[in-house]
Amino acid sequence: MDIALLADHPELIPELAGWFHREWPEASANYDPAERLRQFSVRDTIPMSFVAPEQASPIGTASLLSESVHSHRHLSPWVGGLYVIPERRHQGVATQLISVAVRAAASLGESIVYMGISAAGDFYERTGWIYEAQGRAGDDEVMIFSMTSPGPPR
């Protein structure tokens, strides 16, 4: 499976924006997901988004963000906006999206990447993430994890 920059697949933005409206209606009421995804369609700056395209449709997405968990604004960057379509979950899509985001952070000189999650903390610990603290993302309590990003590619 290939993971690509959203900048290489702008035609997928409307479908991805629909996912955000359906999955996070409270959050997307405060911003236009399609506009935000267009802003994240870049190649070498944070924020940037990634997509797992399969044929002509996306099966997953994730972003590398400068800010995510409001209670911990001093930490950056973050992997966020992670979504995989239900029929492709538990097949490694999310793991690959996260891995690409972490490597992108390293290529931009970031040595640590953070993620705020509300479930599956044991999975992330098994895959190398380190639990840091509890935090608040909007009205939700989340677990904050960190990962040391690999060195920049040679």
LINNORBEL-V499457 format. One record per pair of residues at least 24 apart in sequence whose C-alpha atoms are under 10 Angstrom apart, sorted by the first residue. I is the first residue (numbers start at 0). GAP is how many residues later the second one is. D is the distance in Angstrom with one decimal. If there is no record, write none. Layout:
i: {I & I}
gap: {GAP & GAP}
d: {D & D}
This chain:
i: {0 & 0 & 0 & 0 & 0 & 0 & 1 & 1 & 1 & 1 & 1 & 1 & 1 & 2 & 2 & 2 & 2 & 2 & 2 & 2 & 2 & 2 & 2 & 2 & 2 & 2 & 2 & 2 & 3 & 3 & 3 & 3 & 3 & 3 & 3 & 3 & 4 & 4 & 4 & 4 & 4 & 4 & 4 & 4 & 4 & 4 & 4 & 4 & 4 & 4 & 4 & 5 & 5 & 5 & 5 & 5 & 5 & 5 & 5 & 5 & 5 & 5 & 5 & 5 & 5 & 5 & 6 & 6 & 6 & 6 & 6 & 6 & 6 & 6 & 6 & 6 & 6 & 7 & 7 & 7 & 7 & 7 & 8 & 8 & 8 & 8 & 8 & 8 & 8 & 8 & 9 & 9 & 9 & 10 & 10 & 11 & 11 & 11 & 11 & 11 & 11 & 12 & 12 & 12 & 12 & 12 & 13 & 14 & 14 & 15 & 15 & 15 & 15 & 15 & 15 & 15 & 18 & 18 & 18 & 18 & 18 & 19 & 19 & 19 & 22 & 23 & 25 & 25 & 26 & 36 & 39 & 39 & 42 & 43 & 43 & 43 & 43 & 44 & 44 & 44 & 45 & 45 & 45 & 45 & 45 & 45 & 46 & 46 & 46 & 47 & 47 & 47 & 47 & 48 & 48 & 48 & 48 & 48 & 48 & 49 & 49 & 49 & 49 & 49 & 49 & 49 & 50 & 50 & 50 & 50 & 50 & 51 & 51 & 51 & 51 & 51 & 57 & 57 & 58 & 58 & 58 & 58 & 58 & 58 & 58 & 58 & 58 & 59 & 59 & 59 & 59 & 59 & 59 & 59 & 59 & 59 & 60 & 60 & 60 & 60 & 60 & 61 & 61 & 61 & 61 & 61 & 61 & 62 & 62 & 62 & 62 & 62 & 63 & 63 & 63 & 63 & 63 & 63 & 63 & 63 & 63 & 64 & 64 & 64 & 64 & 64 & 65 & 65 & 66 & 67 & 67 & 67 & 67 & 67 & 67 & 68 & 68 & 68 & 68 & 68 & 68 & 68 & 68 & 68 & 68 & 68 & 68 & 68 & 68 & 69 & 69 & 69 & 69 & 70 & 70 & 70 & 70 & 70 & 70 & 70 & 71 & 71 & 71 & 71 & 71 & 71 & 71 & 74 & 74 & 74 & 74 & 74 & 75 & 75 & 75 & 75 & 75 & 75 & 76 & 76 & 76 & 76 & 76 & 76 & 76 & 76 & 76 & 76 & 77 & 77 & 77 & 77 & 77 & 77 & 77 & 77 & 77 & 77 & 78 & 78 & 78 & 78 & 78 & 78 & 78 & 79 & 79 & 79 & 79 & 81 & 94 & 94 & 98 & 100 & 101 & 101 & 101 & 101 & 102 & 102 & 102 & 102 & 102 & 103 & 103 & 103 & 103 & 104 & 104 & 104 & 104 & 105 & 105 & 105 & 105 & 105 & 105 & 106 & 106 & 106 & 106 & 106 & 106 & 107 & 107 & 108 & 108 & 108 & 108 & 109 & 109 & 109 & 109 & 109 & 110 & 110 & 110 & 110 & 110 & 110 & 111 & 111 & 111 & 111 & 111 & 112 & 112 & 112 & 112 & 112 & 113 & 113 & 113 & 113 & 113 & 113 & 114 & 114 & 114 & 114 & 114 & 114 & 115 & 115 & 115 & 115 & 115 & 115 & 116 & 116 & 116 & 116 & 116 & 117 & 117 & 117 & 118 & 120}
gap: {51 & 52 & 53 & 91 & 92 & 95 & 49 & 50 & 51 & 52 & 91 & 94 & 95 & 47 & 48 & 49 & 50 & 51 & 57 & 58 & 59 & 90 & 93 & 94 & 95 & 96 & 97 & 98 & 45 & 46 & 47 & 48 & 49 & 57 & 93 & 96 & 35 & 36 & 37 & 38 & 43 & 44 & 45 & 46 & 47 & 48 & 56 & 57 & 58 & 95 & 96 & 31 & 32 & 34 & 35 & 36 & 37 & 42 & 43 & 44 & 45 & 46 & 47 & 55 & 56 & 57 & 30 & 31 & 32 & 33 & 34 & 35 & 36 & 41 & 42 & 43 & 44 & 33 & 34 & 35 & 42 & 43 & 32 & 41 & 42 & 43 & 44 & 47 & 48 & 49 & 27 & 28 & 31 & 45 & 46 & 25 & 39 & 41 & 44 & 45 & 46 & 24 & 25 & 28 & 38 & 45 & 24 & 42 & 43 & 35 & 41 & 42 & 43 & 44 & 45 & 67 & 41 & 42 & 64 & 65 & 66 & 61 & 62 & 63 & 60 & 57 & 112 & 113 & 111 & 26 & 24 & 25 & 61 & 60 & 61 & 63 & 64 & 59 & 60 & 63 & 30 & 31 & 32 & 58 & 59 & 62 & 30 & 31 & 32 & 31 & 53 & 56 & 57 & 30 & 31 & 32 & 33 & 48 & 52 & 31 & 32 & 47 & 48 & 50 & 51 & 54 & 31 & 32 & 33 & 42 & 46 & 32 & 41 & 42 & 44 & 45 & 26 & 27 & 24 & 25 & 26 & 27 & 28 & 29 & 30 & 34 & 35 & 24 & 25 & 26 & 28 & 29 & 33 & 34 & 36 & 37 & 24 & 32 & 33 & 36 & 37 & 32 & 34 & 35 & 36 & 38 & 39 & 34 & 35 & 37 & 38 & 39 & 34 & 36 & 37 & 38 & 40 & 41 & 49 & 50 & 51 & 36 & 40 & 48 & 49 & 50 & 47 & 48 & 47 & 46 & 47 & 48 & 68 & 69 & 70 & 45 & 46 & 47 & 48 & 65 & 66 & 67 & 68 & 69 & 71 & 72 & 73 & 74 & 75 & 65 & 66 & 67 & 68 & 63 & 64 & 65 & 66 & 67 & 70 & 71 & 44 & 61 & 62 & 63 & 64 & 65 & 72 & 37 & 38 & 39 & 40 & 71 & 34 & 35 & 36 & 37 & 38 & 39 & 24 & 25 & 28 & 33 & 34 & 35 & 36 & 37 & 38 & 69 & 24 & 27 & 34 & 35 & 36 & 37 & 38 & 66 & 67 & 68 & 26 & 34 & 35 & 36 & 37 & 38 & 67 & 34 & 35 & 36 & 37 & 35 & 29 & 32 & 50 & 48 & 45 & 46 & 47 & 48 & 46 & 47 & 48 & 49 & 50 & 45 & 46 & 48 & 49 & 44 & 45 & 46 & 47 & 42 & 43 & 44 & 45 & 46 & 47 & 42 & 43 & 44 & 45 & 46 & 47 & 43 & 44 & 40 & 41 & 42 & 43 & 38 & 39 & 40 & 41 & 42 & 36 & 37 & 38 & 39 & 40 & 41 & 34 & 35 & 36 & 37 & 38 & 32 & 33 & 34 & 35 & 36 & 30 & 31 & 32 & 33 & 34 & 35 & 27 & 28 & 29 & 30 & 31 & 32 & 25 & 26 & 27 & 28 & 29 & 30 & 24 & 25 & 26 & 27 & 28 & 24 & 25 & 26 & 24 & 24}
d: {7.4 & 8.3 & 7.9 & 9.5 & 8.1 & 8.6 & 8.7 & 6.2 & 7.1 & 8.2 & 9.6 & 8.8 & 9.4 & 6.7 & 5.7 & 4.7 & 7.0 & 9.6 & 9.0 & 8.8 & 10.0 & 8.9 & 7.4 & 6.6 & 10.0 & 9.7 & 7.3 & 9.7 & 8.7 & 5.6 & 5.4 & 6.4 & 7.5 & 9.4 & 9.0 & 8.7 & 9.4 & 7.2 & 7.6 & 7.0 & 7.7 & 6.1 & 4.5 & 6.2 & 8.8 & 10.0 & 9.6 & 9.8 & 9.5 & 9.5 & 9.8 & 8.1 & 8.6 & 7.7 & 5.3 & 7.5 & 8.6 & 7.8 & 5.4 & 4.9 & 5.6 & 8.9 & 9.4 & 8.6 & 9.5 & 9.3 & 9.3 & 8.2 & 9.5 & 7.8 & 4.2 & 5.4 & 6.7 & 8.5 & 7.7 & 8.1 & 9.3 & 7.9 & 8.8 & 8.9 & 9.2 & 9.2 & 8.6 & 9.2 & 8.0 & 9.9 & 8.3 & 9.7 & 9.9 & 9.4 & 8.8 & 7.5 & 7.3 & 9.2 & 9.4 & 9.8 & 8.6 & 8.6 & 8.4 & 7.0 & 6.8 & 6.5 & 7.2 & 9.2 & 9.7 & 9.4 & 9.8 & 8.3 & 7.8 & 9.0 & 9.6 & 7.6 & 9.3 & 8.5 & 7.7 & 9.1 & 9.7 & 9.8 & 8.0 & 9.4 & 8.7 & 8.2 & 9.9 & 8.5 & 8.7 & 9.6 & 9.4 & 9.8 & 8.2 & 9.1 & 8.7 & 8.8 & 9.5 & 8.4 & 9.5 & 8.8 & 7.3 & 9.3 & 9.1 & 7.5 & 9.9 & 7.9 & 9.6 & 9.3 & 8.2 & 8.5 & 8.6 & 9.2 & 9.7 & 9.9 & 8.7 & 9.1 & 9.8 & 9.6 & 9.3 & 8.7 & 9.8 & 9.7 & 8.2 & 9.8 & 9.5 & 7.0 & 9.2 & 8.0 & 7.5 & 10.0 & 9.8 & 9.6 & 9.7 & 10.0 & 7.5 & 8.8 & 7.5 & 9.2 & 8.8 & 7.3 & 8.7 & 8.4 & 8.4 & 5.8 & 5.5 & 8.9 & 8.8 & 6.9 & 9.2 & 8.1 & 9.8 & 4.0 & 6.2 & 9.6 & 8.4 & 9.1 & 6.9 & 7.2 & 9.8 & 7.7 & 9.2 & 8.9 & 8.0 & 6.8 & 9.2 & 8.1 & 9.8 & 6.1 & 7.0 & 9.2 & 7.5 & 8.6 & 8.5 & 9.7 & 6.9 & 10.0 & 9.0 & 9.5 & 5.9 & 8.0 & 8.1 & 7.4 & 8.9 & 9.5 & 9.7 & 9.5 & 9.6 & 9.6 & 9.5 & 9.8 & 9.9 & 9.9 & 9.7 & 9.0 & 8.1 & 7.5 & 9.6 & 7.1 & 9.6 & 9.4 & 8.4 & 6.4 & 9.5 & 9.9 & 6.7 & 6.0 & 4.7 & 7.8 & 9.6 & 9.4 & 8.1 & 9.6 & 8.3 & 7.8 & 6.1 & 5.4 & 7.0 & 9.1 & 5.6 & 5.2 & 6.9 & 8.8 & 9.8 & 10.0 & 9.8 & 9.5 & 9.5 & 6.8 & 7.9 & 9.0 & 8.9 & 9.2 & 8.6 & 7.4 & 10.0 & 9.8 & 8.6 & 10.0 & 7.9 & 6.7 & 6.7 & 9.5 & 10.0 & 9.4 & 7.5 & 7.6 & 9.5 & 7.6 & 5.4 & 6.2 & 8.6 & 9.9 & 8.9 & 9.1 & 9.0 & 5.6 & 4.6 & 5.4 & 7.9 & 9.9 & 9.6 & 8.9 & 9.4 & 7.1 & 6.3 & 5.2 & 8.0 & 9.9 & 9.8 & 8.9 & 6.7 & 7.6 & 8.9 & 9.9 & 9.5 & 8.9 & 9.3 & 9.6 & 8.1 & 8.5 & 5.8 & 7.8 & 6.5 & 6.6 & 8.3 & 7.6 & 8.3 & 9.0 & 9.7 & 8.6 & 9.4 & 7.1 & 8.9 & 9.6 & 8.7 & 8.9 & 5.5 & 6.0 & 5.8 & 5.2 & 7.9 & 9.2 & 8.7 & 7.4 & 4.6 & 6.4 & 9.5 & 9.9 & 7.6 & 9.2 & 9.9 & 8.1 & 6.9 & 8.8 & 7.1 & 9.2 & 8.8 & 8.9 & 8.5 & 5.7 & 5.2 & 7.3 & 7.5 & 9.2 & 6.6 & 5.6 & 4.4 & 5.4 & 8.9 & 8.4 & 5.6 & 5.4 & 6.4 & 6.5 & 6.8 & 5.6 & 4.4 & 6.5 & 9.0 & 9.9 & 9.3 & 8.1 & 5.7 & 5.2 & 6.4 & 8.5 & 9.0 & 5.6 & 5.5 & 4.5 & 6.4 & 8.9 & 8.5 & 5.1 & 5.3 & 6.6 & 7.9 & 4.7 & 6.1 & 9.0 & 8.0 & 8.4}
